[in-house]
Structures are given as structure tokens and as C-alpha cells.
């Protein structure tokens, strides 16, 4: 897969002390990262209880893995979260017609309140100053970056999912993400 190729390349260039998985869902990225970086500490962020349960079961014997059961944004607090029937599409942001038409299997949502934190707050608690950051939070990546402005300059690599088509209301654009990370 493209992810495996990217991680294999990064493995040849870096020895990350920390890997941060924001929008961990059921832990697929963390599992791949663990395969390529067996000595790295991994911190995953995921606000949905049902996904956290799967992640905890997957990493139960990995003492270099920790899970923060919160969403990540620009400030701490609580926020409404749209829980999609297809968990990969769940987001703080509402889906738009293009998303619903393209992914008809992922159009039904319910809403719940979740805790939200910032990268600056959580990574400072763990004294994390550099590493690999992966962001996949369905259009909310710009807010997570805004909440990490103090800590992110030390990170060597950022992997960020960006939708070029409008899938979520008020989603981050490539230009916005680029400007925030530059």
C-alpha cells in the first residue's frame, strides 16, 4: 500500500522517538507504524468509545503505546461530534452532499458530545517535542494544527489527510494546511 511505502521510506531516513496518531479510528495507522518503528513510543488520539475499545484490545500488550480518548482541536473543552455509521467518516464537521452521495454507506450519523484537547496541551504533558505526526480527522486538521503551534515546529514529519473535494462543511483546504505548517 501507499502507506506502507511511505513508512518504509521514512524508516530509512528517521528513527522517531515518538509517533502521534491523531484520528486513530481503530488503530490501523498505529499498527503499521509499530511494524516499521518497533522502538518508537506511539500516542493515539481517538474520541469514539467503540473505536477506543478496539484500539485498547489491539495494543493491550504494547507498553510503548498510549491512547488519549479525546478529539484534537484548537482549544480544550467539549464539542459536538458526528458519529457516522461508517466510523472512518465520523467528524466534528458535518458531511456535505458530495460526501453523502459518494459514500452512501456512510451517510447516517448521530451526534454526541466528546472531550477535545490540543496537541500543545497533551504533548507537553508527555514532554514530546519531536517525532512523526499523522493527522486524519475528516477536515478538522487545520484546527488541530492551530492547537499545536507551540509544539509542532519540532516535528520532523507530518502526514496529513486532505480532501480536495468539499466533503465536510468548513473543512480545511490544502492551502490552509500548507500555510499553517510553513
C-alpha positions as CSV (number, residue, x, y, z in Angstrom):
1,X,0.0,0.0,0.0
2,X,1.0,3.6,-0.4
3,X,1.1,4.0,3.4
4,X,3.5,1.1,3.8
5,X,5.7,2.5,1.0
6,X,5.8,5.9,2.8
7,X,6.6,4.3,6.2
8,X,9.3,2.2,4.7
9,X,10.9,5.3,3.2
10,X,10.6,7.2,6.5
11,X,12.1,4.2,8.3
12,X,15.2,4.6,6.0
13,X,15.5,8.3,6.9
14,X,14.4,8.7,10.6
15,X,14.4,7.0,13.9
16,X,11.4,8.6,15.6
17,X,11.2,8.6,19.4
18,X,7.5,9.5,19.1
19,X,4.7,8.8,16.7
20,X,1.5,10.7,17.2
21,X,-1.7,9.3,15.6
22,X,-4.5,11.9,15.6
23,X,-7.7,10.4,14.4
24,X,-6.7,6.9,15.2
25,X,-10.1,5.3,14.5
26,X,-9.4,1.6,15.2
27,X,-5.6,1.9,15.1
28,X,-4.7,0.9,11.6
29,X,-2.0,3.6,11.2
30,X,-0.6,2.9,14.6
31,X,-0.4,-0.8,13.7
32,X,1.5,0.0,10.5
33,X,3.7,2.5,12.3
34,X,4.6,-0.1,15.0
35,X,5.6,-2.5,12.3
36,X,8.1,-0.1,10.8
37,X,9.1,1.7,14.0
38,X,9.2,-1.1,16.7
39,X,11.1,1.1,19.3
40,X,9.0,4.3,18.9
41,X,6.5,5.3,21.5
42,X,3.1,5.8,20.0
43,X,0.4,8.1,21.3
44,X,-3.0,7.8,19.6
45,X,-6.0,10.2,19.9
46,X,-9.5,8.9,19.3
47,X,-12.7,10.3,20.8
48,X,-15.1,7.4,19.9
49,X,-15.6,4.8,22.7
50,X,-16.3,1.9,20.3
51,X,-13.0,2.6,18.4
52,X,-11.1,3.1,21.7
53,X,-12.2,-0.3,22.8
54,X,-10.7,-1.9,19.7
55,X,-7.5,0.1,19.9
56,X,-7.0,-0.9,23.6
57,X,-7.6,-4.6,22.7
58,X,-5.1,-4.4,19.8
59,X,-2.3,-2.7,21.9
60,X,-3.0,-4.3,25.2
61,X,0.5,-5.8,25.4
62,X,2.3,-2.8,23.9
63,X,3.8,-0.8,26.8
64,X,5.1,1.8,24.3
65,X,1.6,2.7,23.2
66,X,-0.9,5.0,24.9
67,X,-4.3,6.2,24.0
68,X,-5.9,9.6,24.7
69,X,-9.7,9.2,24.4
70,X,-10.3,12.8,23.1
71,X,-10.7,14.7,19.9
72,X,-8.0,17.1,18.9
73,X,-8.7,20.7,18.0
74,X,-7.6,24.3,18.6
75,X,-8.8,24.6,22.2
76,X,-9.7,22.3,25.1
77,X,-13.3,21.6,26.1
78,X,-16.2,19.6,24.8
79,X,-17.6,19.6,21.3
80,X,-20.5,18.0,19.3
81,X,-19.2,15.1,17.3
82,X,-20.9,13.5,14.4
83,X,-20.7,9.7,14.8
84,X,-21.1,8.1,11.3
85,X,-22.4,4.6,10.7
86,X,-19.1,4.1,9.0
87,X,-16.7,5.2,11.8
88,X,-14.0,6.3,9.3
89,X,-16.3,9.2,8.2
90,X,-17.1,10.4,11.7
91,X,-16.1,14.1,12.3
92,X,-16.7,17.2,14.3
93,X,-17.7,18.7,11.0
94,X,-21.0,17.9,9.2
95,X,-20.8,15.9,6.0
96,X,-21.8,17.6,2.8
97,X,-23.9,16.3,-0.1
98,X,-20.9,15.2,-2.2
99,X,-19.7,13.0,0.7
100,X,-23.2,11.5,1.3
101,X,-23.7,10.8,-2.5
102,X,-20.2,9.4,-2.9
103,X,-20.2,7.3,0.2
104,X,-23.9,6.4,0.5
105,X,-23.0,3.7,3.0
106,X,-21.6,6.4,5.3
107,X,-24.4,9.0,5.3
108,X,-26.3,8.2,8.5
109,X,-25.0,10.0,11.6
110,X,-25.9,10.6,15.2
111,X,-24.4,13.3,17.4
112,X,-22.6,13.0,20.8
113,X,-20.5,15.3,22.9
114,X,-16.8,14.4,23.2
115,X,-13.9,15.9,25.1
116,X,-11.5,17.9,22.9
117,X,-7.9,18.7,23.7
118,X,-4.9,20.3,21.9
119,X,-1.6,19.0,20.7
120,X,0.2,21.6,22.7
121,X,-1.5,20.6,26.0
122,X,-1.2,16.8,25.5
123,X,2.3,16.6,24.1
124,X,3.7,19.0,26.7
125,X,2.3,16.7,29.4
126,X,4.3,13.8,28.0
127,X,7.3,16.0,27.2
128,X,7.1,15.2,23.5
129,X,9.0,17.8,21.3
130,X,9.6,15.9,18.1
131,X,8.6,12.9,16.0
132,X,6.1,11.9,13.3
133,X,2.6,13.4,13.4
134,X,-0.3,11.8,11.5
135,X,-3.5,13.8,11.2
136,X,-6.6,12.2,9.7
137,X,-9.6,13.9,11.3
138,X,-12.0,14.5,8.5
139,X,-11.5,18.1,7.6
140,X,-10.6,19.4,11.1
141,X,-6.8,19.1,10.6
142,X,-6.4,22.9,10.5
143,X,-7.9,23.3,14.0
144,X,-5.6,20.5,15.3
145,X,-2.6,22.3,13.8
146,X,-3.7,25.6,15.3
147,X,-3.8,23.9,18.7
148,X,-0.2,22.7,18.2
149,X,1.6,25.8,17.1
150,X,4.0,25.8,20.1
151,X,5.0,22.1,19.7
152,X,4.8,21.4,16.0
153,X,7.9,23.2,14.8
154,X,10.0,20.5,16.4
155,X,8.3,17.6,14.4
156,X,10.3,16.2,11.6
157,X,7.4,14.7,9.6
158,X,3.7,15.5,9.3
159,X,1.4,13.1,7.4
160,X,-2.0,14.8,6.8
161,X,-5.1,13.6,5.0
162,X,-6.6,16.4,2.9
163,X,-9.8,16.2,0.8
164,X,-9.5,18.3,-2.3
165,X,-13.3,18.0,-2.9
166,X,-15.7,19.5,-0.3
167,X,-16.7,16.6,1.8
168,X,-17.3,18.3,5.1
169,X,-18.7,21.7,6.0
170,X,-15.9,24.2,6.7
171,X,-13.2,21.6,6.1
172,X,-9.6,22.6,5.8
173,X,-8.2,23.3,2.4
174,X,-4.8,22.3,1.1
175,X,-3.7,25.9,1.0
176,X,-4.7,26.4,4.7
177,X,-2.9,23.3,5.8
178,X,0.2,24.3,3.8
179,X,0.2,27.8,5.2
180,X,-0.2,26.6,8.8
181,X,2.6,24.1,8.5
182,X,5.0,26.5,6.7
